[in-house]
Amino acid sequence: MRNTTCCSISGTTTFRLASHKTIDKKGTNLQNLEKSLRRIYIPDEGKIFVQVDQSGAEALIVAYLCRAGNFRDLFLHNIKPHVFVGQHLFKDIWQQKINAGKLDIKCDISQLCNTPIPKLKESPFWKEVDTLIKSSDSWPAKERYYYISKQVCHSSNYGIGPNMFSLNTLEKSKGKIVISKQQAQTYLTFYHSLFPEIKEWHEAVRNQIEQTGYLYNLFGFPRYFHKNGRYDDALLKEAFAFVPQSTVGTITNIAVTELQNFIEVSQLDWDILAQTHDSYLVQCPINEVDICVKFMTEIINQELKGNDGTVFRMKSEAATGFNWSPFDPKKNPDGLKPV
């Protein structure tokens, strides 16, 4: 597999690699290559791909930039924010699906929504409802409630307003999901009612850049926000996103550096093939895959400290396979399968 992407850190403000085509214009941009197209990339003979991704990375960091609250509790109890938000935001939809026989059990979604986060997984209905919510990602476009919930989480965490939220969702879904400004405002307002600590963190960020102009990611790397008369919405969105995004990018950069040093010192026949902001891809001999997975996971699970001094660790997920596209038992049995 030949990586023809040119990368540099200078093209970004969050320490992730910028990418562009090679000088001869014949290269492709592997960093942002669509997952459905990655199937064409296969490892060298006798080798296997190993990919390790930071799991829920930016949202996890936001949880520790905020004060302890519901948002952090989701991560402490291994509940995906997208599922939790979708459960509450579209509870009437799930109840309709359950009543129509989508589940073999009878569940009162309102009762589940009133269950404290630490107790959610104790509910006999949780696993089935969790599966139902995630399954909506394969439903018709107007019913992709899990996908909409993911967009609500990301937009709300970074202070995106209803107009931009609607536009972003339309663009990312390639025109398939249309959300009105009124719907968008309803979703965003409801999100912040679930997690008021996020608005409080936004205000703290605003105060910090107004007073000092500087923000520092969780490795201590700074960015200066120059004030041109006033801080407009666009600059504030960048400020809210800077610490989570730059911390994630720095984690991957450190992991790639440590891995390359390990390869050289140990004289391993491993190749680093791609760095995609929150993940990295390697090929190694098939009989060394377990060692490779273990080492790649250990060095990306960096220990971090939140704004309140709480120590936490990045989480990750590993996958292996014989092409770079996700595993599918029927369509892509050789793809990247979670370890």
C-alpha positions, 0 to 999 in steps of 0.5 A, spaced: 500 500 500 503 506 497 501 512 501 501 518 496 498 523 501 502 529 503 501 532 510 503 538 514 501 540 521 502 548 519 495 547 515 491 547 521 490 550 528 488 544 532 495 540 531 492 535 526 495 534 519 493 538 514 493 534 507 493 535 500 495 532 493 502 530 491 506 535 487 505 531 481 497 532 482 497 524 481 496 522 489 490 521 493 488 524 500 488 518 504 486 522 510 479 524 508 478 518 504 471 516 504 470 509 508 466 506 502 472 507 498 477 504 503 476 497 500 481 498 495 487 498 499 490 492 502 496 490 506 502 487 503 502 479 502 503 476 509 501 482 513 494 484 516 492 491 517 491 494 524 487 500 526 486 503 533 481 509 534 480 514 539 473 512 542 468 518 543 475 522 543 472 529 543 466 528 547 470 525 552 475 531 553 469 535 553 466 531 559 472 533 563 473 540 561 466 541 564 464 540 571 462 533 573 455 532 571 450 528 567 455 529 561 461 526 565 456 521 568 455 518 561 462 516 560 463 514 567 458 508 566 460 507 558 453 510 555 454 513 548 452 520 549 449 519 542 444 514 544 442 517 551 441 524 547 437 520 542 433 516 547 430 522 550 430 527 544 426 521 540 422 518 546 415 518 542 418 515 536 422 509 540 415 508 544 411 507 537 416 502 534 416 498 541 408 498 540 409 496 533 413 490 535 420 492 533 422 489 540 419 483 543 418 486 550 414 492 553 418 498 555 416 504 557 421 509 554 418 515 559 420 511 565 427 509 562 428 516 560 427 518 568 432 513 570 438 516 573 444 515 569 448 510 573 442 505 574 440 505 566 444 499 564 441 495 570 434 496 566 432 490 563 430 494 557 436 498 556 440 493 551 434 492 547 433 500 547 440 501 545 440 496 539 433 499 537 436 507 537 443 505 533 439 501 528 436 507 526 442 509 522 440 504 517 433 506 516 430 511 511 433 518 511 428 522 515 428 516 520 435 516 521 434 519 529 441 516 531 445 520 526 441 526 528 442 525 535 450 525 533 449 531 530 446 534 535 451 532 540 457 535 536 454 541 534 451 543 541 458 541 544 461 547 540 456 552 540 453 551 533 447 555 532 440 552 529 442 555 522 449 552 521 446 545 524 441 545 519 446 546 514 451 541 516 446 536 517 444 537 510 451 537 507 454 531 511 448 527 509 449 529 502 442 532 502 438 526 505 436 529 511 433 536 512 432 539 518 428 546 519 431 552 523 425 551 528 427 543 529 434 545 530 433 550 535 428 545 539 434 539 538 439 544 541 435 547 546 433 540 549 440 538 549 443 543 553 437 542 558 440 535 559 447 538 560 447 545 563 454 544 564 456 545 557 454 552 557 457 553 563 464 551 560 462 555 554 462 561 558 468 560 562 472 559 555 469 566 553 472 569 559 479 566 558 480 568 551 477 575 553 482 576 559 488 573 556 487 571 549 490 564 550 487 557 550 491 551 552 490 544 550 491 538 555 498 537 553 499 545 555 500 547 547 497 554 546 493 558 541 492 565 541 485 568 539 487 575 537 481 580 538 479 584 532 474 589 535 470 583 538 469 575 539 464 573 533 460 567 533 465 564 528 471 565 533 468 562 539 466 556 535 473 555 534 475 557 541 470 551 544 473 546 539 480 548 540 482 544 546 478 537 545 480 537 537 487 539 538 488 534 544 485 529 540 490 530 534 496 531 539 495 524 542 495 521 535 501 525 533 505 522 540 502 515 538 505 515 531 512 518 534 512 512 539 510 507 534 515 509 529 521 509 535 519 502 537 519 499 530 526 502 529 529 500 535 525 493 535 527 492 528 520 490 526 517 489 519 511 494 521 509 500 516 505 506 519 500 507 513 495 513 515 494 518 521 487 520 520 486 525 526 483 520 531 486 514 529 492 510 525 493 505 521 499 500 521 500 493 517 504 488 520 506 480 519 500 476 521 503 472 526 505 479 530 498 482 530 496 481 537 503 484 539 501 490 534 494 491 537 497 491 544 502 496 543 498 501 539 492 501 544 497 502 550 500 508 547 494 511 544 490 511 551 494 517 554 493 519 561 490 526 561 487 531 566 481 535 566 479 542 568 478 540 575 484 536 576 480 529 575 485 524 572 482 520 566 484 516 560 483 516 553 479 510 550 480 506 544 478 501 539 482 496 535 480 493 529 484 488 524 483 486 517 485 485 510 482 491 507 481 498 510 474 498 509 469 496 515 468 489 516 461 486 513 459 479 514 456 479 507 459 485 503 466 485 506 468 479 510 475 481 509 474 488 512 477 491 519 473 487 524 473 490 531 478 486 536 
